[in-house]
Amino acid sequence: MSSSILTHLGRPGVRATWLACLFFTGFGCLVPFLPVWLEKAHGFSGSQIGLVLAIGGFSRIIAGPLTAAWADGRKDRRAPMFLFSGLLTLGFASLWFVESFAAVFAIILLMDVAFWGLLPVVEAALLRLTRYGWPRYGLARGLASAAFVVGSSAVGVLIDRFGTWAIWGWLFGVSALLIVAAAWMQPEPVAGDREAPFTTRLAAGVGMLKDRKFALLIFAAGLIQATHSYFYVAGTLIWTNDQHLSSTLSGNLWSVGVLAEVGFLIFMARWTEKFAPETLIVIGGISAIIRWTALAMLPPVWVLYPLQIMHAGTFAATFLGAMRMIQAIHGDERTPTAQMIYMALASAPAQAVTTLLSGELYQYLKASGQGALGYLSMSAVACVGLFLAVLLWLRRNDDVPVRAWAMQAEAGR
């Protein structure tokens, strides 16, 4: 019995799932609590925190293709995991000893590059290693999203008990464990010639944008995902200040959105395999227009719940469609590079711009008590994303490899 359990735990898909869950427990701490830690532990002002996060986002436009070109030349797919998790661990360890704004800023910038460099590697490994075995990708990715909630909830409890340095301890510990998890992954030699010059690999990565279908994909999905920015910046503030909801109710509404995402990925991802990836992205765009426009109208509480459930469309459907389509277009060998290009040249800059604009727009609108109207700006961005998604959908039969994804999924059942 014990040997059977060990055999199941040793499956490549299970190892990739553990890696992804560990990564997202760190992500669940990083997103909500990094600004708190920078303020409380290092004395950053609000504008300095915004500067660090915004420049970190824009830096990925340059750093993404560079790290993709480096990773593309490695002979073992685990190499980027070791590099980025090692940089994260070293960065968090260094933050224990530095206090100046310039030093902290430089370290945070380096870790931002490492974190967003590791994300596509983890996503690609999860998509690749769960395609034919157990667990299925939807279950594995749903567990990773649930791990995000576990991380944010656990760190909140630890902060109340031990103070804000619990944030640092959690992130440092997760980063160190990511090195262990990377070592536990089975070696995956990469086929083909990996000896091309760095500049050639860099040009090949950026050159992916010459593929019109890939370009449409990353900008359509990137813009639709970026429409969440106003909600992340001002959503809770609007609920508590303009709609006078309690903090408890606001927290519950956030949980509904996350649970909708997890439920979609775990229970519906396999069912959605019958649809083209492009269709899922179109669904995401339509959902975003409906969701943000409705929130701009300050709907009653009972309407907020189904609007939060629509996170399954605005985020999960868009994400799932994009990941499947990238895998179908580029295959195992090029998917990590393609995902890095997607996040560096579409997702990251779009989110950085919309986040900056969201902050300024909310600051302007809240003075007149009309902060919710800022959601309409996200509806406008979603319209652009949906337009590109429709163009992508119209080209859905142009490339045979994209349709091959469905056949591969069917064969793996």
N, C-alpha and C positions, 0 to 999 in steps of 0.2 A: 504494500500500500504506500509506504513512504517513498519507495523508489519511483512509483507511478506519479506521485505528487511532484517529486523533484523533476521528473521528465516533463511534466506539464509546465512547471515554473521555468524550465530551461528553454521553452520554445522561443524562437526569435520574436514573435509577436508579443508575447508576455514581457520579455525583456524591454522591448520598445515601449510598451505601455507603462511599465514602471519608470522608465526614463522620462516619458512625457508627463506622467503624474507628478514626479518629483520637480520637474521644471515648472509646472503650473502652480505647485504649492509656493514656489518662490515668486512667480508672477503675481499670485494672489496677495502677497505681501507688498511687492514692489509698487504696483499701480496705486493702491489707496494710501499707503503709508510712507512712501519715500518722501513726499513733500513734508509730512509731519516730522519725519526724522531730520530732514535738512533744516527745518525751522527750529526744532527743540534742541537738537544736539549740536548744530553748527551755527545757529543764529542767522540763517538766511532770511531775507525779507521775501515778501510775496513776489516782487518783481524779479529778484534774483533766482527764485525757484522757477518762475516762468521762463527766465532766460536759459537756465540750465536745460530744462525739458525741451524747449523749442529748438535750441541749437543742437541738442542731441538728436532730435528728429531730422533736422536738415543735414546733419553730418552724415547720415546714413545714405544720402544721395551719392556721396563720394565713397564712403567706406564700404557700402554694400557691394558694388561691383569689384572693388579691390579685394575684399575678403572672399568673394565668390571665385575670382580668378585664382587666388591662392589655393582655396579648397579644391578647386577643379583639377589641380595638379597633383593632389595626393593619391597614393596608391591604395590607401585604406580609408573607407568612408568614416571611420571613427576619428580620424585625425582632426577634423574641425571641432568635434565634440571635446577632445582633450584640450585643444588650443583655447576655445572660448570659455569653457568651464574653468580652466586654469587661470585665465585672465580675470574672470569674475572673482574667483577665490583670492587671488593676489590683490585685486582692487579693494575688496571689502576688508582684507587684513590691513592694507595700508591706511584705510580711513580711520583706523583706531588711533593712528599716530599723528595725523595732520589736522589742522584747525583752520588755516587760512582759506579765504574764499577761492583764491586762484588755484591752490593745491587740490581742494575738494572738487572744484569745477573740472579740472583736468582729469582727475581720477573717475569722476562720474561720467564724463564724456567717453573715456576709454571703455568703461563698463557698459555704457549704453550701446556702443558698437558691438561689444562682445555678446551682450544679451540678445540683440536683434540679429546678430550673426548666427547664434545658436538656435534661435527659434525655427528658421526654415529647415535646418539640419534635422532637428527633432521631428518636425512635421513630416518631412520627407521620409525619414526612417519609419515612422508610424504608418504612413500610407503604404509604403513598400512592403513592410514585413507583416502586415495584417491582411494583405490582399487575398491570400489563399488559405491561411490557417486560422486558428482561434487565438485571440478574440477577433471578431470582425472589426473593421475600421470604425464604424459608427459607435460601437460599444466602447472601444478603446479611447476614441476622441471624446466621447461623452464622459468617461471616467476622468480624463484629463481636465475637462471643464469643471467637473465636480471637485477636483483637487484644488482648483482655483478658489472655490468657496471655502474649502477646508483651511487653506492657507490664510485667507483674509480673516476668517472667524477665529482661528487659533491665535493669530498674532494680536488681534484685538483683545483677547483675554489676557495674553501675556503682557501687553502694554499696561493694562489696568493693574496687574500684579507687580511687575518688575520695572515699569517705566519704559521710555522710548528706546533705550538701548536694546530692548528685546527685538526691535526691528532689525538692528545690525546683527545681533546674534542669530536670528532666523535666516537672514539672507546669506550670511557667511557660512552657516552650517549647510544650507541647501546647496550652495555653490561647491563646497567641498564634497558633498555626497554625489553631486553630478559627475565629478571625476571618477568616483567609484562606479557609478552606474554606467559611464562610458566604457570603463574597463570590463564591465560585466557583459557588455554587448559582444556578440560574436564578431570576429574579424570579417570584414567584407572587402575582399580585393576588388578593385575597380578594373574592368577590362578596358582595352584600348591603349592608345599612346598617350601617356600622361607627361611626356617629356617636352611638350611644346613650350616655347618661351613664355614668360609671364605676360608680356605685352600681347602675345597672340591669344592667350586664354582670356585676357581682359577684353580684347576686341571681340572675341567670339561671344562672350557673355553679353556685352552691351549690344552686339549685333543681333541678339535674339529679338530686339525690337523691330528689326526689319520684317519679321513675320507679322503681317497685318492682323492675323487672327490672334496671335499672342498679345500684340499691343492692345487690341480691342479688349481682350480679356482682362489684362492687368489694370487698365485704366477704368473700365466699367466697374469691376469689382472693387478697385481701390477707392473710387469716388463714393460708391454705395456704402462701403464700410466707414468712410470718413464722415458720413452724415451723423454718426453717433456722437460726434464731438460736442455739439451743443448740449445734448442730454448729459454727457459726462461732466461738462463744466457747470451747467446751471440746473440740471434736472431736479436735484434734491432741494436746491435753494428755491426754485419756483414752487415746489410742492409745499415747503414749510412756510415760506414768506407770503406767497400770493394766494395759495389755496388753503393755507393754515392747517396742513396735515401735521400730525405728530411725527416725531423722529422714528418712533416704532413703526408706524404705518408706512413711512417712506422706506425704511429698511426692508419691510415685508414686500413692498412693491419691487424693490431691487431684486430680492430673492426670487420673486415670480419670474422675472426676466431670465435670470440665470437658470432656474429650473426648466423653463421652456426650452432654452438652448440645449441643456443636458438631455431632456426628454426627447427632443427632436433627433439628436445625434445617436442616442442609444436605441430608440424604438422605431424611428422612421427612416434612418439613413439607408437601411437595406431596401426598404420599399421604394425609396426614391431612385434606386439604381435603374428602374425602368424608364426614367426620364433622362433626356440629354442634359449634360452639365450646364449648357447655355440656358436651358429652361429654368433651372434653379436660380441662376443669377438674375434673370428677368423677374422671377417671383420676389427675389430680394429687393429689387428696385421698386416694384409696385408696392410692396409692403412698407418700404421706407417713406414713400410719398404719403401713403395713408396715415402711417403712424405719426410722423412729425407734424403733418397738417392738423390732425386731430388734437395733438398735444398743444398746439398753438391756440386752440380754442378754449383752454382751461376746462376740460370736460369734468363731469362729476366723478367721484371716487369709483363708482361701479364700472365706469367706462375705462378707467386707468388699468384695471386688471387685464381685460382682453388686449389693450394696447401694449402692455408689458409682455403678454404671451406672444405678440407679434415679433418679439426679439428672435423667435425661432425663424422668422422669415428674413428680417433685416440683417441679422448676423449669420445664423447657422446655415440657412439655405445658400446665401451668397458665398460663405466660406467653403461649404462642401462642394458647390459647383466649381469654384475656382481651383480647389485642390485637385479634384478629379480631372479637370480639363488640363491643368498643367502636367499631371502625370501622364495623361493620354497623349499629349502633344510631344513631350520630351522624353518619356520613358525613365527607367531607373537611373540611367547614367547622368542625365542632365537635369533631372527634377530639382535637386538641391540648389544648383546654380540658378535655374529658372525662378525658384521661389525667392532666392536672395535678390534677384533683379526685380521681381514683383514688389517685394517689400521696400527695396531701396529707391526705386524710381517711380513707383505709383502709390503704394500704401503709405509709406512713411511721410513723404512730402505733402500728400493730400491731407493726412491727419494733422500734421504740424501746422499747415496753413489754416485749416478749418478750426483747430483748437485756438490759435491766436485770434482769429476773427470772432470766434464764439465768445471769448473772454471780453474783448472790446465791445461787441454788440450787446452782451448782457449788461455790461457796465453802463452803457448808454441808455438802454431801454428800462432798466430797473428803476431809474429815477422817477419815471412816470407810471410805475406800476404795471408796465406792459412787457415784462421780461419774456413772457411766453411767446410773444410774437417773433422772437428770434428763431424759433423752430422753423418758421417759414423759409429762412435762409437755407436750412438743411433740406427742406422740400425742393428748393430750387436746384441744389447740388444733386439731389436724388434724381431729378428730371434729366439732368445731363447724363448721369450714370445709367439711367434706364434707357435713354436714347442709344448710348453705346452698346448696352446689353442687347437691345433689339437688333442692332446692326450685326452683332455677334451671332444672335440666334438665326438670323437670315442666312448666315454662312455656315450653319451647323453641319451641313452635309458636304462641305467642300473638301474636308480632309478625312480620309478613311481611318487613320490612326485614332482619332477621337472616338469614333464609333467602336473601335476595338476594345475600349475600356469596358464597355458593357459586356462584351463577349468574354473578356478575362474574368470579370466579376462572376458571370454565370458559371464559367468553368470551375471557379474556385469554391462553389457551394458544395 
